[in-house]
Amino acid sequence: MFKKLIFGAVAVAMVSGAQVNNAYAEDTLYLPSLSYRTGPYAGGGVPIANGFSDYMTMLNERDGGIGGVKVVVEECETGYNSQKGVECYESTKSKNALVYNPMSTGITLQLVPKAPVDQIPVFSMGYGLSATAVGEKFPWGFNYPTTYWSQLSAILKYIDSKGGVKGKKIGYIYLDVGYGREPLPLLEKLSKSMGFSIARFPVAGKEMQNQSSHWLNVRKEKPDWMIMWGWGAMNSTAIKEAAKIRFPMDHFIGNWWAGADADLAPVGKIGKGYLAANFSGIGTDFPAIKDIFTHVLDAGKSTQTTDRDQVGDVLYNRAVANAVIVAEAIMAAQKSTGKKVINGADMRLGLETFNLSADRLKELGLEGFMAPIKASCKDHEGGGGIFVQQWNGSAWEKISEPISPETDVIRPLLEEAAAKYIADKPDWKTQTCS
């Protein structure tokens, strides 16, 4: 498998590079893809890279691109490493990069301060620095359709609907890196206002596949619910360990990086009942997904040699959602500027003005695939809603209607965090939103 991933990454780099070099002979829309087809998180990185690229290829083949201009997606392998992510950024930004999708909170944190300097927006779809949802303070950062903080709020709201959280103990098991630590300040504040206690269980990267001691501590602490902010091999390991101590799976809920097919397939039936947050469609029963089969996979146009069985899984579809938002923002920028070939500054405008309404989603062949998003200058998050899915032993099932966060609570906290972030940056440029 390792050799296959390495070979695939090299092949993609060669093909993508050839496409980019040829593309400079004509006007194109250039989208760098910070991928991780290798390393400990490749199981998630591969479907994410494939879903994004396949959707853009589908637009090229079916529609002739976006606004009549072909899209070029060039992958740069990061291995989910922040330093490599920055190197990829520096090596691609001069190619008229329109937007960066870091696909890593660590990389996002490195790129956020670079975005206003280079005037290239950073779009961390549902991850990264939650404070960038505050558009006035972060003109170049975007979190659509929701932040980690809003997601945590919605998860707690779901738990509260199942018997209440007041007086309960909530366990929080998390990958002990920037990603896993990002929601902690909010969790601490909400514990006080909602009246629950917290038991923390940090998991170091080297411990992802050896969590026995962590779950012995869970058994001692006896939390009423467990929330997981995990990634990669950590997720399936945690679920297996939870089963060993007979922790009730229907009281164990992961965020959207802890609820993929790759996480539960190795677990199988013992994970039945496990819950996870999500914000994009499950399965292939959408016209746009069928168009990916027709125009990309069946036509042999997938440079990533996507496994057909992978299409429709949680992470592949999430990457499609990412690509949809990027494509709609490009169209909005083209419309606003009157330019077919846009730049990063134009793209920023598009990311503040696109309207992915229910009618537009239906037109795109994605009715019910995701919640509508109306972009704005002030709100770079777009609503913050999630739904909850549950593992039935062999597949995911959607079990809730959209759950909105406690915006009246979360927004002031986001604004406070945004103000704190820029407080020691006197040259930081903000914007005024009407």
VEXKEBA-661538 format. One record per residue (C-alpha): residue number from 1; residue in three letters; x, z, y. Coordinates in Angstrom, 3 decimals. Layout:
<tigus>
TIGU    k    r         u         w         v
TIGU  NUM  Ala         X         Z         Y
...
</tigus>
This chain:
<tigus>
TIGU    k    r         u         w         v
TIGU    1  Met     0.000     0.000     0.000
TIGU    2  Phe     2.830     0.876     2.391
TIGU    3  Lys     4.537    -2.484     1.755
TIGU    4  Lys     1.224    -4.253     2.255
TIGU    5  Leu     0.666    -2.509     5.608
TIGU    6  Ile     4.195    -3.337     6.785
TIGU    7  Phe     3.846    -6.978     5.742
TIGU    8  Gly     0.463    -7.204     7.427
TIGU    9  Ala     1.773    -5.705    10.656
TIGU   10  Val     4.705    -8.131    10.746
TIGU   11  Ala     2.451   -11.089     9.992
TIGU   12  Val     0.016   -10.085    12.724
TIGU   13  Ala     2.841    -9.671    15.238
TIGU   14  Met     4.146   -13.144    14.394
TIGU   15  Val     0.744   -14.806    14.625
TIGU   16  Ser    -0.315   -12.913    17.731
TIGU   17  Gly     2.991   -13.634    19.430
TIGU   18  Ala     2.629   -17.344    18.712
TIGU   19  Gln    -0.892   -17.285    20.126
TIGU   20  Val     0.256   -15.594    23.316
TIGU   21  Asn     3.209   -17.928    23.881
TIGU   22  Asn     0.997   -20.975    23.381
TIGU   23  Ala    -1.690   -19.453    25.571
TIGU   24  Tyr     0.481   -19.369    28.660
TIGU   25  Ala     0.096   -23.152    28.874
TIGU   26  Glu    -3.492   -22.599    29.932
TIGU   27  Asp    -5.646   -20.022    31.668
TIGU   28  Thr    -6.560   -17.130    29.399
TIGU   29  Leu    -7.806   -13.559    29.421
TIGU   30  Tyr    -4.994   -11.408    28.064
TIGU   31  Leu    -5.827    -8.193    26.202
TIGU   32  Pro    -2.962    -6.138    24.748
TIGU   33  Ser    -3.947    -4.164    21.648
TIGU   34  Leu    -2.002    -0.950    21.063
TIGU   35  Ser    -2.453    -0.843    17.317
TIGU   36  Tyr    -1.182     1.372    14.518
TIGU   37  Arg    -1.248    -0.446    11.223
TIGU   38  Thr     1.611     1.704     9.956
TIGU   39  Gly     2.284     5.424     9.870
TIGU   40  Pro     0.191     8.429     8.836
TIGU   41  Tyr    -2.950     7.234    10.615
TIGU   42  Ala    -2.914     3.615     9.455
TIGU   43  Gly    -6.070     4.205     7.407
TIGU   44  Gly    -7.952     4.491    10.693
TIGU   45  Gly    -5.759     2.185    12.743
TIGU   46  Val    -6.255    -0.895    10.555
TIGU   47  Pro   -10.079    -1.163    10.835
TIGU   48  Ile    -9.902    -0.310    14.539
TIGU   49  Ala    -7.414    -3.100    15.256
TIGU   50  Asn    -9.368    -5.534    13.078
TIGU   51  Gly   -12.772    -4.819    14.597
TIGU   52  Phe   -11.538    -5.317    18.152
TIGU   53  Ser    -9.666    -8.523    17.388
TIGU   54  Asp   -12.384   -10.012    15.181
TIGU   55  Tyr   -15.067    -9.577    17.847
TIGU   56  Met   -12.921   -11.275    20.475
TIGU   57  Thr   -12.073   -14.074    18.041
TIGU   58  Met   -15.787   -14.477    17.352
TIGU   59  Leu   -16.445   -14.898    21.089
TIGU   60  Asn   -13.686   -17.518    21.261
TIGU   61  Glu   -15.041   -19.472    18.293
TIGU   62  Arg   -18.757   -19.125    18.974
TIGU   63  Asp   -18.889   -19.118    22.779
TIGU   64  Gly   -15.596   -20.662    23.851
TIGU   65  Gly   -14.392   -17.285    25.094
TIGU   66  Ile   -15.819   -15.234    27.968
TIGU   67  Gly   -17.131   -17.186    30.919
TIGU   68  Gly   -15.541   -20.305    29.459
TIGU   69  Val   -12.071   -18.719    29.238
TIGU   70  Lys   -10.400   -17.990    25.909
TIGU   71  Val    -9.369   -14.433    25.090
TIGU   72  Val    -5.877   -13.702    23.781
TIGU   73  Val    -5.404   -10.438    21.888
TIGU   74  Glu    -1.786    -9.463    21.343
TIGU   75  Glu    -1.061    -6.497    19.136
TIGU   76  Cys     1.835    -4.142    19.712
TIGU   77  Glu     2.493    -1.643    16.920
TIGU   78  Thr     2.705     1.976    18.073
TIGU   79  Gly     2.495     3.848    14.777
TIGU   80  Tyr     0.276     6.241    16.788
TIGU   81  Asn     3.457     7.406    18.528
TIGU   82  Ser     3.236     8.156    22.251
TIGU   83  Gln     6.741     6.930    23.090
TIGU   84  Lys     6.150     3.653    21.257
TIGU   85  Gly     2.813     3.348    23.010
TIGU   86  Val     4.521     3.551    26.397
TIGU   87  Glu     7.099     0.999    25.262
TIGU   88  Cys     4.282    -1.365    24.268
TIGU   89  Tyr     2.665    -0.836    27.647
TIGU   90  Glu     5.851    -1.595    29.547
TIGU   91  Ser     6.561    -4.726    27.493
TIGU   92  Thr     3.082    -6.232    27.941
TIGU   93  Lys     1.817    -5.184    31.374
TIGU   94  Ser     3.484    -8.112    33.176
TIGU   95  Lys     1.483   -10.664    31.155
TIGU   96  Asn    -1.559   -10.131    33.398
TIGU   97  Ala    -2.908    -7.424    31.091
TIGU   98  Leu    -6.533    -6.734    31.989
TIGU   99  Val    -7.029    -3.313    30.401
TIGU  100  Tyr    -5.362    -0.932    27.957
TIGU  101  Asn    -7.130     0.637    24.998
TIGU  102  Pro    -4.546     3.247    23.914
TIGU  103  Met    -6.468     4.361    20.787
TIGU  104  Ser    -4.587     7.657    21.023
TIGU  105  Thr    -5.049    10.656    23.281
TIGU  106  Gly    -1.278    11.160    23.409
TIGU  107  Ile    -0.699     7.602    24.620
TIGU  108  Thr    -3.641     7.863    27.018
TIGU  109  Leu    -2.134    10.927    28.684
TIGU  110  Gln     1.061     8.937    29.260
TIGU  111  Leu    -0.733     5.892    30.704
TIGU  112  Val    -3.241     7.597    33.012
TIGU  113  Pro    -0.662     8.154    35.802
TIGU  114  Lys     0.710     4.622    35.358
TIGU  115  Ala    -2.660     2.892    35.763
TIGU  116  Pro    -3.070     3.265    39.550
TIGU  117  Val     0.551     2.259    40.151
TIGU  118  Asp     0.333    -0.935    38.079
TIGU  119  Gln    -3.354    -1.466    38.878
TIGU  120  Ile    -4.376    -1.917    35.249
TIGU  121  Pro    -7.301     0.220    34.044
TIGU  122  Val    -7.046     2.496    31.008
TIGU  123  Phe   -10.144     2.551    28.828
TIGU  124  Ser   -10.130     5.431    26.347
TIGU  125  Met   -13.490     4.959    24.650
TIGU  126  Gly   -14.744     8.437    23.858
TIGU  127  Tyr   -11.314    10.057    23.727
TIGU  128  Gly    -8.309    10.784    25.936
TIGU  129  Leu    -8.400    12.863    29.113
TIGU  130  Ser   -12.005    13.987    29.628
TIGU  131  Ala   -11.513    14.453    33.380
TIGU  132  Thr   -11.148    10.682    33.874
TIGU  133  Ala   -14.938    10.524    33.618
TIGU  134  Val   -14.917    11.580    37.278
TIGU  135  Gly   -14.636     8.178    38.927
TIGU  136  Glu   -13.956     9.508    42.419
TIGU  137  Lys   -10.758    11.169    41.234
TIGU  138  Phe    -9.748     8.630    38.574
TIGU  139  Pro   -10.538     5.109    39.845
TIGU  140  Trp    -8.447     3.560    37.041
TIGU  141  Gly    -9.536     5.673    34.048
TIGU  142  Phe   -12.684     5.176    31.936
TIGU  143  Asn   -14.258     7.104    29.033
TIGU  144  Tyr   -17.421     5.144    28.148
TIGU  145  Pro   -19.680     6.031    26.408
TIGU  146  Thr   -18.766     9.724    26.412
TIGU  147  Thr   -15.913    12.210    26.668
TIGU  148  Tyr   -14.611    14.762    24.204
TIGU  149  Trp   -16.158    17.468    26.358
TIGU  150  Ser   -19.601    15.893    26.399
TIGU  151  Gln   -19.301    15.274    22.690
TIGU  152  Leu   -18.495    18.932    22.016
TIGU  153  Ser   -21.434    19.952    24.181
TIGU  154  Ala   -23.753    17.664    22.201
TIGU  155  Ile   -22.412    18.986    18.875
TIGU  156  Leu   -23.078    22.556    20.002
TIGU  157  Lys   -26.520    21.484    21.153
TIGU  158  Tyr   -27.175    20.112    17.661
TIGU  159  Ile   -25.968    23.358    16.057
TIGU  160  Asp   -28.138    25.333    18.466
TIGU  161  Ser   -31.174    23.338    17.301
TIGU  162  Lys   -30.471    24.458    13.726
TIGU  163  Gly   -30.940    28.167    14.205
TIGU  164  Gly   -29.170    28.902    17.466
TIGU  165  Val   -25.559    29.686    18.365
TIGU  166  Lys   -26.048    32.981    20.170
TIGU  167  Gly   -24.348    35.755    18.257
TIGU  168  Lys   -22.825    33.264    15.784
TIGU  169  Lys   -19.197    32.583    14.955
TIGU  170  Ile   -18.066    28.963    15.332
TIGU  171  Gly   -14.927    27.910    13.507
TIGU  172  Tyr   -12.836    25.190    15.154
TIGU  173  Ile   -10.298    23.438    12.920
TIGU  174  Tyr    -8.189    20.898    14.770
TIGU  175  Leu    -5.088    18.748    14.635
TIGU  176  Asp    -2.633    20.721    16.733
TIGU  177  Val    -1.691    17.959    19.188
TIGU  178  Gly    -3.048    16.910    22.589
TIGU  179  Tyr    -6.080    15.316    20.943
TIGU  180  Gly    -7.117    18.439    19.056
TIGU  181  Arg    -6.402    20.774    21.951
TIGU  182  Glu    -8.289    18.687    24.550
TIGU  183  Pro   -11.725    20.376    23.989
TIGU  184  Leu   -10.380    23.958    23.828
TIGU  185  Pro   -10.877    24.873    27.520
TIGU  186  Leu   -14.509    23.789    27.320
TIGU  187  Leu   -15.065    25.538    23.992
TIGU  188  Glu   -13.818    28.790    25.521
TIGU  189  Lys   -16.123    28.459    28.523
TIGU  190  Leu   -19.192    27.513    26.495
TIGU  191  Ser   -18.606    30.393    24.087
TIGU  192  Lys   -19.098    32.791    26.994
TIGU  193  Ser   -22.152    31.071    28.473
TIGU  194  Met   -23.843    30.397    25.108
TIGU  195  Gly   -22.896    33.707    23.517
TIGU  196  Phe   -20.914    32.717    20.422
TIGU  197  Ser   -17.445    33.672    19.216
TIGU  198  Ile   -14.662    31.286    18.183
TIGU  199  Ala   -12.286    31.271    15.240
TIGU  200  Arg    -9.447    28.775    15.759
TIGU  201  Phe    -7.670    27.037    12.889
TIGU  202  Pro    -4.875    24.769    14.224
TIGU  203  Val    -3.393    22.320    11.717
TIGU  204  Ala     0.116    21.027    12.357
TIGU  205  Gly     0.826    17.398    11.549
TIGU  206  Lys     3.014    18.349     8.593
TIGU  207  Glu     0.188    20.517     7.198
TIGU  208  Met    -2.541    17.877     7.226
TIGU  209  Gln    -2.500    17.475     3.447
TIGU  210  Asn    -1.777    21.120     2.697
TIGU  211  Gln    -4.519    23.253     4.218
TIGU  212  Ser    -5.054    25.870     1.510
TIGU  213  Ser    -3.924    28.739     3.742
TIGU  214  His    -6.145    27.559     6.592
TIGU  215  Trp    -9.237    27.601     4.404
TIGU  216  Leu    -8.350    30.985     2.941
TIGU  217  Asn    -8.473    32.159     6.558
TIGU  218  Val   -11.815    30.405     6.994
TIGU  219  Arg   -13.134    32.340     3.996
TIGU  220  Lys   -11.892    35.603     5.557
TIGU  221  Glu   -13.332    34.819     9.003
TIGU  222  Lys   -16.712    33.696     7.575
TIGU  223  Pro   -17.785    31.409    10.435
TIGU  224  Asp   -21.427    30.350    10.522
TIGU  225  Trp   -20.454    26.766    11.369
TIGU  226  Met   -17.234    24.763    11.302
TIGU  227  Ile   -16.395    22.041    13.833
TIGU  228  Met   -13.517    19.681    13.039
TIGU  229  Trp   -11.353    17.720    15.472
TIGU  230  Gly    -9.298    15.985    12.809
TIGU  231  Trp    -7.692    12.642    12.170
TIGU  232  Gly    -6.209    10.739     9.262
TIGU  233  Ala    -5.461    12.580     6.037
TIGU  234  Met    -6.400    15.881     7.644
TIGU  235  Asn   -10.105    15.076     7.388
TIGU  236  Ser   -10.526    14.417     3.677
TIGU  237  Thr    -8.176    17.294     2.883
TIGU  238  Ala   -10.248    19.689     4.981
TIGU  239  Ile   -13.498    18.624     3.328
TIGU  240  Lys   -12.024    19.066    -0.148
TIGU  241  Glu   -10.709    22.520     0.778
TIGU  242  Ala   -14.074    23.448     2.264
TIGU  243  Ala   -15.707    22.507    -1.031
TIGU  244  Lys   -13.250    24.723    -2.909
TIGU  245  Ile   -14.320    27.808    -0.978
TIGU  246  Arg   -17.950    26.655    -1.199
TIGU  247  Phe   -18.422    26.381     2.523
TIGU  248  Pro   -21.853    24.781     3.125
TIGU  249  Met   -21.278    21.131     3.985
TIGU  250  Asp   -24.409    20.899     6.112
TIGU  251  His   -22.787    23.480     8.414
TIGU  252  Phe   -19.521    21.551     8.692
TIGU  253  Ile   -19.502    18.900    11.435
TIGU  254  Gly   -16.686    16.640    12.582
TIGU  255  Asn   -16.223    14.717    15.783
TIGU  256  Trp   -16.252    10.912    15.663
TIGU  257  Trp   -12.625    10.692    14.516
TIGU  258  Ala   -13.513    12.977    11.611
TIGU  259  Gly   -16.442    10.975    10.315
TIGU  260  Ala   -15.190     7.608     9.076
TIGU  261  Asp   -15.678     5.901     5.728
TIGU  262  Ala   -11.962     6.310     5.093
TIGU  263  Asp   -12.384    10.081     5.430
TIGU  264  Leu   -15.218    10.502     2.941
TIGU  265  Ala   -14.564     7.771     0.393
TIGU  266  Pro   -11.718     9.799    -1.189
TIGU  267  Val   -13.981    12.865    -1.209
TIGU  268  Gly   -17.071    11.301    -2.736
TIGU  269  Lys   -19.918    13.460    -3.994
TIGU  270  Ile   -18.339    16.825    -3.236
TIGU  271  Gly   -18.616    15.993     0.456
TIGU  272  Lys   -22.375    15.478     0.277
TIGU  273  Gly   -24.055    17.030     3.308
TIGU  274  Tyr   -21.008    16.871     5.603
TIGU  275  Leu   -21.920    15.943     9.183
TIGU  276  Ala   -20.180    13.995    11.927
TIGU  277  Ala   -20.806    12.745    15.444
TIGU  278  Asn   -20.998     9.008    16.113
TIGU  279  Phe   -22.012     6.617    18.897
TIGU  280  Ser   -21.881     3.152    17.281
TIGU  281  Gly   -23.864     1.393    14.583
TIGU  282  Ile   -23.442     1.819    10.850
TIGU  283  Gly   -23.429    -1.169     8.514
TIGU  284  Thr   -23.587    -4.940     8.906
TIGU  285  Asp   -27.280    -5.500     9.607
TIGU  286  Phe   -26.737    -6.772    13.143
TIGU  287  Pro   -26.733   -10.459    14.180
TIGU  288  Ala   -23.410   -10.097    16.030
TIGU  289  Ile   -21.743    -8.613    12.949
TIGU  290  Lys   -23.098   -11.470    10.870
TIGU  291  Asp   -21.591   -13.859    13.435
TIGU  292  Ile   -18.203   -12.247    12.786
TIGU  293  Phe   -18.585   -13.180     9.118
TIGU  294  Thr   -19.652   -16.735     9.985
TIGU  295  His   -17.225   -17.602    12.775
TIGU  296  Val   -14.216   -15.477    11.852
TIGU  297  Leu   -13.946   -14.307     8.256
TIGU  298  Asp   -15.667   -17.209     6.495
TIGU  299  Ala   -13.870   -19.659     8.785
TIGU  300  Gly   -10.462   -18.156     8.026
TIGU  301  Lys    -9.889   -17.257    11.683
TIGU  302  Ser    -9.079   -13.572    11.247
TIGU  303  Thr    -5.360   -13.211    11.991
TIGU  304  Gln    -5.609    -9.678    10.625
TIGU  305  Thr    -6.909   -10.804     7.206
TIGU  306  Thr    -9.760    -8.307     7.447
TIGU  307  Asp   -11.094    -7.006     4.142
TIGU  308  Arg   -14.753    -8.080     4.033
TIGU  309  Asp   -15.770    -4.695     2.649
TIGU  310  Gln   -14.295    -3.070     5.740
TIGU  311  Val   -16.710    -4.809     8.108
TIGU  312  Gly   -19.540    -2.465     8.978
TIGU  313  Asp   -17.708     0.779     8.326
TIGU  314  Val   -17.639     3.410    11.044
TIGU  315  Leu   -14.251     2.671    12.602
TIGU  316  Tyr   -14.544    -1.112    12.378
TIGU  317  Asn   -17.908    -0.965    14.142
TIGU  318  Arg   -16.559     1.474    16.703
TIGU  319  Ala   -13.863    -1.053    17.570
TIGU  320  Val   -16.571    -3.705    17.903
TIGU  321  Ala   -18.334    -1.392    20.368
TIGU  322  Asn   -15.057    -1.115    22.264
TIGU  323  Ala   -14.716    -4.896    22.362
TIGU  324  Val   -18.315    -5.296    23.531
TIGU  325  Ile   -17.725    -2.994    26.510
TIGU  326  Val   -14.485    -4.799    27.408
TIGU  327  Ala   -16.174    -8.206    27.152
TIGU  328  Glu   -19.136    -7.113    29.277
TIGU  329  Ala   -16.790    -5.679    31.911
TIGU  330  Ile   -14.877    -8.979    32.006
TIGU  331  Met   -18.137   -10.860    32.558
TIGU  332  Ala   -19.134    -8.454    35.329
TIGU  333  Ala   -15.737    -8.910    36.980
TIGU  334  Gln   -16.014   -12.691    36.761
TIGU  335  Lys   -19.446   -12.533    38.360
TIGU  336  Ser   -18.392   -10.157    41.127
TIGU  337  Thr   -15.219   -11.996    42.069
TIGU  338  Gly   -16.256   -15.584    41.372
TIGU  339  Lys   -13.026   -15.957    39.384
TIGU  340  Lys   -12.856   -17.099    35.774
TIGU  341  Val    -9.344   -15.761    35.203
TIGU  342  Ile    -9.278   -12.201    36.463
TIGU  343  Asn    -6.560    -9.557    36.832
TIGU  344  Gly    -6.397    -5.814    36.261
TIGU  345  Ala    -7.814    -4.951    39.677
TIGU  346  Asp   -10.765    -7.269    39.045
TIGU  347  Met   -11.246    -5.702    35.625
TIGU  348  Arg   -11.482    -2.265    37.211
TIGU  349  Leu   -14.346    -3.550    39.322
TIGU  350  Gly   -16.018    -4.941    36.208
TIGU  351  Leu   -15.689    -1.597    34.437
TIGU  352  Glu   -17.598    -0.002    37.317
TIGU  353  Thr   -20.386    -2.585    37.545
TIGU  354  Phe   -21.364    -3.817    34.046
TIGU  355  Asn   -24.824    -2.983    32.751
TIGU  356  Leu   -25.118    -2.857    28.969
TIGU  357  Ser   -28.866    -2.377    28.909
TIGU  358  Ala   -31.095    -2.287    25.840
TIGU  359  Asp   -32.185    -5.840    26.628
TIGU  360  Arg   -28.566    -6.968    26.916
TIGU  361  Leu   -27.674    -5.345    23.597
TIGU  362  Lys   -30.560    -7.219    21.972
TIGU  363  Glu   -29.344   -10.459    23.563
TIGU  364  Leu   -25.876    -9.802    22.154
TIGU  365  Gly   -27.281    -9.339    18.667
TIGU  366  Leu   -26.611    -5.609    18.737
TIGU  367  Glu   -30.025    -4.047    19.179
TIGU  368  Gly   -29.809    -0.367    18.280
TIGU  369  Phe   -26.048    -0.613    17.700
TIGU  370  Met   -25.192     1.776    20.533
TIGU  371  Ala   -26.847     3.519    23.445
TIGU  372  Pro   -27.184     1.543    26.683
TIGU  373  Ile   -24.448     2.111    29.269
TIGU  374  Lys   -24.805     1.567    32.995
TIGU  375  Ala   -21.390     1.674    34.612
TIGU  376  Ser   -20.830     3.150    38.038
TIGU  377  Cys   -18.147     4.135    40.504
TIGU  378  Lys   -18.915     7.840    40.156
TIGU  379  Asp   -19.560     8.126    36.429
TIGU  380  His   -16.841     6.618    34.212
TIGU  381  Glu   -18.488     8.142    31.141
TIGU  382  Gly   -21.927     6.582    31.126
TIGU  383  Gly   -24.239     9.188    29.691
TIGU  384  Gly   -22.278    11.066    27.083
TIGU  385  Gly   -24.781    10.888    24.230
TIGU  386  Ile   -24.071    10.955    20.510
TIGU  387  Phe   -26.050    10.940    17.290
TIGU  388  Val   -25.327    12.851    14.100
TIGU  389  Gln   -24.673    11.163    10.777
TIGU  390  Gln   -24.512    12.743     7.321
TIGU  391  Trp   -22.636    11.832     4.149
TIGU  392  Asn   -25.023    11.365     1.211
TIGU  393  Gly   -22.274    11.380    -1.396
TIGU  394  Ser   -21.476     7.674    -1.172
TIGU  395  Ala   -22.375     6.490     2.336
TIGU  396  Trp   -23.240     7.618     5.840
TIGU  397  Glu   -26.822     8.011     7.048
TIGU  398  Lys   -27.985     8.494    10.622
TIGU  399  Ile   -30.003    11.727    10.744
TIGU  400  Ser   -30.654    12.382    14.435
TIGU  401  Glu   -31.885    10.714    17.545
TIGU  402  Pro   -29.418    10.441    20.432
TIGU  403  Ile   -28.301    13.861    21.661
TIGU  404  Ser   -27.347    14.131    25.309
TIGU  405  Pro   -24.791    16.680    26.523
TIGU  406  Glu   -25.562    19.488    28.929
TIGU  407  Thr   -24.571    17.351    31.906
TIGU  408  Asp   -25.473    19.997    34.466
TIGU  409  Val   -22.915    22.263    32.793
TIGU  410  Ile   -20.296    19.672    31.819
TIGU  411  Arg   -20.067    17.633    35.029
TIGU  412  Pro   -18.932    20.527    37.272
TIGU  413  Leu   -16.325    21.467    34.665
TIGU  414  Leu   -15.089    17.863    34.532
TIGU  415  Glu   -14.864    17.788    38.315
TIGU  416  Glu   -12.929    21.061    38.275
TIGU  417  Ala   -10.516    19.676    35.664
TIGU  418  Ala   -10.096    16.439    37.645
TIGU  419  Ala    -9.302    18.335    40.841
TIGU  420  Lys    -6.779    20.472    38.964
TIGU  421  Tyr    -5.084    17.386    37.470
TIGU  422  Ile    -4.442    15.748    40.848
TIGU  423  Ala    -3.743    18.957    42.792
TIGU  424  Asp     0.034    18.636    42.386
TIGU  425  Lys     0.070    14.859    42.918
TIGU  426  Pro     0.032    14.306    46.705
TIGU  427  Asp     0.285    10.521    46.378
TIGU  428  Trp    -2.635    10.228    43.953
TIGU  429  Lys    -5.229     7.751    45.242
TIGU  430  Thr    -8.892     8.664    44.890
TIGU  431  Gln   -11.969     6.725    45.955
TIGU  432  Thr   -15.268     7.414    47.673
TIGU  433  Cys   -18.396     6.507    45.756
TIGU  434  Ser   -21.721     5.999    47.495
</tigus>
